[in-house]
Amino acid sequence: MVYEKLILLLNLGEYERPVKFLIIFLIYVYFALSLRKLAQKTKTKEQEWAWIPILNLYLLSKIAKAPWWSFLVFFLSLFFSLVGLLVNIGISIWWGFSIAERLKKPSWLGIFMGIPILNLILLGYFAWSK
């Protein structure tokens, strides 16, 4: 992953684990804050779910106004290798299209929900743009 390359570049030695933890923690906080703000923007009721693992993904599907089964397929496909990954990418893009349309943004931006790192940037853009 990106943070592993960063740690190799920095050659942190014994501080590697705390730095990994800090990076993952900061990404999680950013994701939760973006999701909560997005839920507020779309007037989705369960805003506090942004901080709870697994429920935060269900909240994302609710923000996209996707059917409940899309979350179930997304979650269950985590347990399969390549096929599961492709299913997750497809559902993420679908949710991205739906969220972009709800926010009156160009729907093609939803494609970026299937690309790591860019999906986090896109969530922030959706959450904090006007």
TIDOGU-621435 format. One record per atom (N, C-alpha, C): residue in one letter; atom name; x negated, y, z negated; residue number from 0. Coordinates in steps of 0.1 Angstrom, whole numbers, padded with zeros to 4 digits. Atoms other than C-alpha are relative to their C-alpha. Example, Ala and Ser with C-alpha at 12.3 -4.5 7.8 and 13.67 -1.06 7.14 Angstrom:
# residues 2
  r   a      x      y      z    k
  a   N  -0009  -0012   0000    0
  a  CA  -0123  -0045  -0078    0
  a   C  -0009   0012   0000    0
  s   N   0009  -0011   0000    1
  s  CA  -0137  -0011  -0071    1
  s   C   0008   0011  -0008    1
This chain:
# residues 130
  r   a      x      y      z    k
  m   N  -0008  -0012   0000    0
  m  CA   0000   0000   0000    0
  m   C  -0009   0013   0000    0
  v   N   0007  -0013  -0001    1
  v  CA  -0009   0037   0002    1
  v   C  -0008   0002  -0013    1
  y   N   0007  -0003   0012    2
  y  CA  -0018   0040  -0035    2
  y   C  -0013  -0009  -0002    2
  e   N   0011   0009   0001    3
  e  CA  -0042   0010  -0032    3
  e   C  -0012   0006   0008    3
  k   N   0010  -0007  -0008    4
  k  CA  -0061   0028  -0005    4
  k   C  -0005   0012  -0007    4
  l   N   0004  -0012   0007    5
  l  CA  -0062   0060  -0025    5
  l   C  -0009  -0004  -0012    5
  i   N   0008   0004   0011    6
  i  CA  -0076   0041  -0055    6
  i   C  -0014  -0005   0005    6
  l   N   0013   0004  -0006    7
  l  CA  -0103   0025  -0033    7
  l   C  -0008   0012   0004    7
  l   N   0007  -0012  -0004    8
  l  CA  -0112   0059  -0020    8
  l   C  -0006   0007  -0012    8
  l   N   0005  -0007   0012    9
  l  CA  -0115   0073  -0055    9
  l   C  -0009  -0008  -0008    9
  n   N   0008   0010   0008   10
  n  CA  -0133   0042  -0069   10
  n   C   0001   0003  -0015   10
  l   N  -0003  -0003   0014   11
  l  CA  -0117   0045  -0103   11
  l   C  -0004  -0010  -0010   11
  g   N   0005   0010   0010   12
  g  CA  -0130   0013  -0118   12
  g   C   0010  -0004  -0010   12
  e   N  -0008   0004   0011   13
  e  CA  -0115   0008  -0152   13
  e   C   0013   0008  -0001   13
  y   N  -0012  -0008   0001   14
  y  CA  -0089   0035  -0147   14
  y   C   0010  -0004   0011   14
  e   N  -0008   0004  -0012   15
  e  CA  -0074   0017  -0117   15
  e   C   0015  -0003  -0005   15
  r   N  -0013   0004   0004   16
  r  CA  -0044   0002  -0136   16
  r   C   0008   0012  -0005   16
  p   N  -0008  -0012   0005   17
  p  CA  -0033   0034  -0154   17
  p   C   0003   0009   0012   17
  v   N  -0003  -0008  -0011   18
  v  CA  -0036   0053  -0121   18
  v   C   0011  -0006   0009   18
  k   N  -0011   0007  -0007   19
  k  CA  -0015   0027  -0103   19
  k   C   0013   0002  -0007   19
  f   N  -0013  -0002   0007   20
  f  CA   0011   0029  -0130   20
  f   C   0005   0014   0001   20
  l   N  -0004  -0014  -0001   21
  l  CA   0011   0067  -0129   21
  l   C   0006   0003   0014   21
  i   N  -0004  -0003  -0014   22
  i  CA   0015   0068  -0091   22
  i   C   0014  -0006   0002   22
  i   N  -0013   0007  -0001   23
  i  CA   0044   0042  -0092   23
  i   C   0010   0008  -0008   23
  f   N  -0009  -0007   0009   24
  f  CA   0060   0061  -0121   24
  f   C   0005   0013   0006   24
  l   N  -0004  -0012  -0006   25
  l  CA   0059   0094  -0103   25
  l   C   0008  -0002   0013   25
  i   N  -0008   0003  -0012   26
  i  CA   0073   0079  -0071   26
  i   C   0014  -0004  -0005   26
  y   N  -0014   0004   0005   27
  y  CA   0102   0064  -0092   27
  y   C   0007   0012  -0005   27
  v   N  -0006  -0012   0005   28
  v  CA   0109   0097  -0109   28
  v   C   0005   0009   0012   28
  y   N  -0004  -0008  -0012   29
  y  CA   0109   0115  -0075   29
  y   C   0012  -0006   0007   29
  f   N  -0011   0007  -0006   30
  f  CA   0132   0089  -0061   30
  f   C   0013   0002  -0008   30
  a   N  -0012  -0001   0008   31
  a  CA   0156   0091  -0090   31
  a   C   0005   0015   0000   31
  l   N  -0005  -0014  -0001   32
  l  CA   0157   0130  -0090   32
  l   C   0006   0003   0014   32
  s   N  -0006  -0002  -0014   33
  s  CA   0163   0130  -0052   33
  s   C   0013  -0006   0001   33
  l   N  -0012   0008  -0001   34
  l  CA   0190   0104  -0055   34
  l   C   0011   0007  -0009   34
  r   N  -0010  -0007   0009   35
  r  CA   0207   0123  -0084   35
  r   C   0005   0013   0006   35
  k   N  -0003  -0013  -0007   36
  k  CA   0206   0156  -0065   36
  k   C   0009  -0003   0012   36
  l   N  -0008   0003  -0012   37
  l  CA   0220   0139  -0034   37
  l   C   0014  -0005  -0004   37
  a   N  -0013   0004   0005   38
  a  CA   0248   0123  -0055   38
  a   C   0008   0013  -0004   38
  q   N  -0007  -0013   0003   39
  q  CA   0256   0158  -0068   39
  q   C   0005   0007   0012   39
  k   N  -0003  -0006  -0013   40
  k  CA   0256   0172  -0033   40
  k   C   0012  -0006   0006   40
  t   N  -0011   0007  -0007   41
  t  CA   0280   0146  -0020   41
  t   C   0012  -0003  -0010   41
  k   N  -0010   0002   0010   42
  k  CA   0301   0146  -0052   42
  k   C   0003  -0014  -0003   42
  t   N  -0001   0014   0004   43
  t  CA   0295   0110  -0059   43
  t   C   0000  -0001  -0015   43
  k   N  -0002   0000   0015   44
  k  CA   0306   0102  -0095   44
  k   C  -0011  -0006  -0008   44
  e   N   0009   0007   0008   45
  e  CA   0280   0078  -0107   45
  e   C  -0014   0005   0001   45
  q   N   0013  -0006  -0002   46
  q  CA   0250   0102  -0107   46
  q   C  -0010  -0006  -0009   46
  e   N   0010   0005   0009   47
  e  CA   0234   0087  -0137   47
  e   C  -0006  -0014   0004   47
  w   N   0005   0013  -0005   48
  w  CA   0229   0054  -0118   48
  w   C  -0013   0002   0007   48
  a   N   0012  -0003  -0008   49
  a  CA   0200   0071  -0100   49
  a   C  -0012  -0005  -0008   49
  w   N   0011   0003   0008   50
  w  CA   0178   0062  -0130   50
  w   C  -0001  -0015  -0003   50
  i   N  -0001   0014   0004   51
  i  CA   0188   0025  -0133   51
  i   C  -0004  -0008   0012   51
  p   N   0004   0008  -0011   52
  p  CA   0170   0000  -0111   52
  p   C   0012  -0009   0004   52
  i   N  -0011   0007  -0007   53
  i  CA   0193  -0019  -0087   53
  i   C   0012   0008   0002   53
  l   N  -0012  -0009  -0001   54
  l  CA   0222   0004  -0095   54
  l   C  -0003   0012   0008   54
  n   N   0003  -0012  -0008   55
  n  CA   0203   0032  -0079   55
  n   C   0001  -0003   0015   55
  l   N  -0002   0004  -0014   56
  l  CA   0204   0013  -0046   56
  l   C   0015  -0001   0003   56
  y   N  -0014   0000  -0002   57
  y  CA   0241   0007  -0051   57
  y   C   0005   0015   0001   57
  l   N  -0003  -0014  -0001   58
  l  CA   0244   0045  -0056   58
  l   C  -0003   0005   0013   58
  l   N   0004  -0005  -0013   59
  l  CA   0226   0051  -0024   59
  l   C   0010  -0005   0010   59
  s   N  -0010   0005  -0009   60
  s  CA   0251   0029  -0006   60
  s   C   0014   0007  -0002   60
  k   N  -0012  -0008   0003   61
  k  CA   0280   0048  -0023   61
  k   C  -0001   0014   0006   61
  i   N   0002  -0013  -0007   62
  i  CA   0265   0081  -0011   62
  i   C   0002  -0001   0015   62
  a   N  -0001   0002  -0014   63
  a  CA   0264   0067   0024   63
  a   C   0014  -0004   0004   63
  k   N  -0014   0005  -0002   64
  k  CA   0301   0056   0019   64
  k   C   0000  -0013   0008   64
  a   N   0001   0013  -0007   65
  a  CA   0290   0021   0031   65
  a   C   0009  -0010  -0008   65
  p   N  -0008   0010   0008   66
  p  CA   0311  -0009   0022   66
  p   C  -0008  -0007  -0010   66
  w   N   0007   0007   0011   67
  w  CA   0303  -0028  -0010   67
  w   C  -0009  -0011   0004   67
  w   N   0007   0012  -0004   68
  w  CA   0291  -0058   0009   68
  w   C  -0014   0003   0006   68
  s   N   0013  -0004  -0005   69
  s  CA   0263  -0038   0025   69
  s   C  -0011   0000  -0011   69
  f   N   0010   0000   0011   70
  f  CA   0246  -0034  -0009   70
  f   C  -0003  -0015  -0003   70
  l   N   0002   0014   0004   71
  l  CA   0251  -0071  -0016   71
  l   C  -0009  -0007   0010   71
  v   N   0009   0006  -0010   72
  v  CA   0235  -0081   0017   72
  v   C  -0014   0006  -0002   72
  f   N   0013  -0006   0002   73
  f  CA   0207  -0056   0011   73
  f   C  -0007  -0006  -0012   73
  f   N   0007   0006   0012   74
  f  CA   0200  -0070  -0024   74
  f   C  -0003  -0014   0002   74
  l   N   0003   0015  -0001   75
  l  CA   0202  -0107  -0015   75
  l   C  -0011  -0002   0011   75
  s   N   0010   0002  -0011   76
  s  CA   0180  -0102   0016   76
  s   C  -0014   0003  -0006   76
  l   N   0013  -0002   0006   77
  l  CA   0152  -0091  -0008   77
  l   C  -0007  -0014  -0003   77
  f   N   0006   0013   0003   78
  f  CA   0147  -0128  -0015   78
  f   C  -0004  -0008   0012   78
  f   N   0004   0006  -0012   79
  f  CA   0139  -0137   0021   79
  f   C  -0011   0008   0006   79
  s   N   0012  -0006  -0004   80
  s  CA   0107  -0130   0038   80
  s   C   0002   0010   0012   80
  l   N   0000  -0009  -0012   81
  l  CA   0106  -0115   0074   81
  l   C   0014   0004   0003   81
  v   N  -0014  -0003  -0004   82
  v  CA   0143  -0118   0081   82
  v   C   0006   0010  -0010   82
  g   N  -0005  -0009   0010   83
  g  CA   0151  -0101   0048   83
  g   C  -0005   0014   0001   83
  l   N   0006  -0013  -0002   84
  l  CA   0127  -0073   0055   84
  l   C   0007   0007   0011   84
  l   N  -0007  -0006  -0012   85
  l  CA   0143  -0067   0089   85
  l   C   0014   0004  -0003   85
  v   N  -0014  -0003   0004   86
  v  CA   0178  -0068   0074   86
  v   C   0000   0013  -0009   86
  n   N   0001  -0011   0009   87
  n  CA   0167  -0043   0047   87
  n   C  -0003   0013   0008   87
  i   N   0003  -0011  -0009   88
  i  CA   0152  -0020   0073   88
  i   C   0012   0005   0007   88
  g   N  -0012  -0004  -0007   89
  g  CA   0184  -0021   0093   89
  g   C   0010   0006  -0008   89
  i   N  -0010  -0006   0009   90
  i  CA   0207  -0014   0064   90
  i   C  -0005   0014  -0005   90
  s   N   0005  -0013   0004   91
  s  CA   0184   0014   0052   91
  s   C   0002   0011   0011   91
  i   N  -0002  -0009  -0011   92
  i  CA   0186   0030   0086   92
  i   C   0015   0004   0001   92
  w   N  -0014  -0002  -0001   93
  w  CA   0224   0026   0087   93
  w   C   0004   0010  -0011   93
  w   N  -0003  -0010   0010   94
  w  CA   0227   0043   0053   94
  w   C  -0006   0014   0002   94
  g   N   0005  -0013  -0003   95
  g  CA   0204   0070   0064   95
  g   C   0008   0008   0011   95
  f   N  -0009  -0006  -0010   96
  f  CA   0226   0077   0095   96
  f   C   0012   0005  -0007   96
  s   N  -0013  -0004   0006   97
  s  CA   0257   0078   0073   97
  s   C  -0003   0012  -0009   97
  i   N   0003  -0012   0009   98
  i  CA   0241   0102   0047   98
  i   C  -0003   0012   0008   98
  a   N   0003  -0012  -0009   99
  a  CA   0228   0125   0075   99
  a   C   0013   0005   0005   99
  e   N  -0013  -0004  -0005  100
  e  CA   0263   0126   0090  100
  e   C   0008   0007  -0011  100
  r   N  -0007  -0006   0011  101
  r  CA   0278   0133   0056  101
  r   C  -0005   0014  -0003  101
  l   N   0006  -0013   0004  102
  l  CA   0254   0162   0050  102
  l   C   0000   0010   0012  102
  k   N   0000  -0008  -0012  103
  k  CA   0259   0175   0086  103
  k   C  -0014   0003   0005  103
  k   N   0013  -0001  -0006  104
  k  CA   0223   0169   0095  104
  k   C  -0001  -0009   0012  104
  p   N   0001   0009  -0011  105
  p  CA   0211   0153   0127  105
  p   C   0000  -0015  -0004  105
  s   N  -0001   0014   0005  106
  s  CA   0220   0116   0124  106
  s   C  -0012  -0008   0004  106
  w   N   0012   0007  -0004  107
  w  CA   0188   0105   0142  107
  w   C  -0010   0000  -0012  107
  l   N   0009   0000   0012  108
  l  CA   0170   0114   0109  108
  l   C   0001  -0013  -0008  108
  g   N  -0002   0012   0007  109
  g  CA   0184   0082   0095  109
  g   C  -0010  -0011   0004  109
  i   N   0010   0009  -0004  110
  i  CA   0158   0063   0115  110
  i   C  -0012  -0001  -0010  110
  f   N   0011  -0001   0009  111
  f  CA   0132   0075   0090  111
  f   C   0002  -0007  -0013  111
  m   N  -0002   0008   0013  112
  m  CA   0149   0056   0061  112
  m   C  -0006  -0014   0001  112
  g   N   0006   0014  -0001  113
  g  CA   0134   0024   0075  113
  g   C  -0015   0001   0000  113
  i   N   0015  -0002   0000  114
  i  CA   0098   0038   0073  114
  i   C  -0005   0004  -0014  114
  p   N   0005  -0004   0013  115
  p  CA   0080   0037   0040  115
  p   C  -0007   0013   0000  115
  i   N   0005  -0013   0003  116
  i  CA   0069   0070   0026  116
  i   C   0009   0011   0007  116
  l   N  -0009  -0010  -0007  117
  l  CA   0090   0089   0052  117
  l   C   0014  -0001  -0006  117
  n   N  -0013   0001   0006  118
  n  CA   0121   0075   0035  118
  n   C   0001   0008  -0012  118
  l   N   0000  -0008   0012  119
  l  CA   0111   0092   0003  119
  l   C   0000   0015   0004  119
  i   N   0000  -0014  -0005  120
  i  CA   0104   0125   0022  120
  i   C   0014   0004   0005  120
  l   N  -0014  -0003  -0005  121
  l  CA   0138   0122   0039  121
  l   C   0010   0001  -0011  121
  l   N  -0009  -0001   0012  122
  l  CA   0156   0116   0006  122
  l   C  -0001   0014  -0006  122
  g   N   0002  -0014   0005  123
  g  CA   0140   0148  -0007  123
  g   C   0006   0011   0009  123
  y   N  -0005  -0010  -0009  124
  y  CA   0149   0167   0024  124
  y   C   0016   0000  -0001  124
  f   N  -0014   0000   0001  125
  f  CA   0185   0155   0022  125
  f   C   0005   0006  -0014  125
  a   N  -0004  -0004   0013  126
  a  CA   0187   0163  -0015  126
  a   C  -0002   0015  -0002  126
  w   N   0003  -0014   0003  127
  w  CA   0171   0198  -0016  127
  w   C   0002   0010   0012  127
  s   N  -0002  -0010  -0011  128
  s  CA   0178   0213   0018  128
  s   C   0015   0005   0000  128
  k   N  -0013  -0006   0000  129
  k  CA   0208   0235   0024  129
  k   C   0010  -0006   0010  129
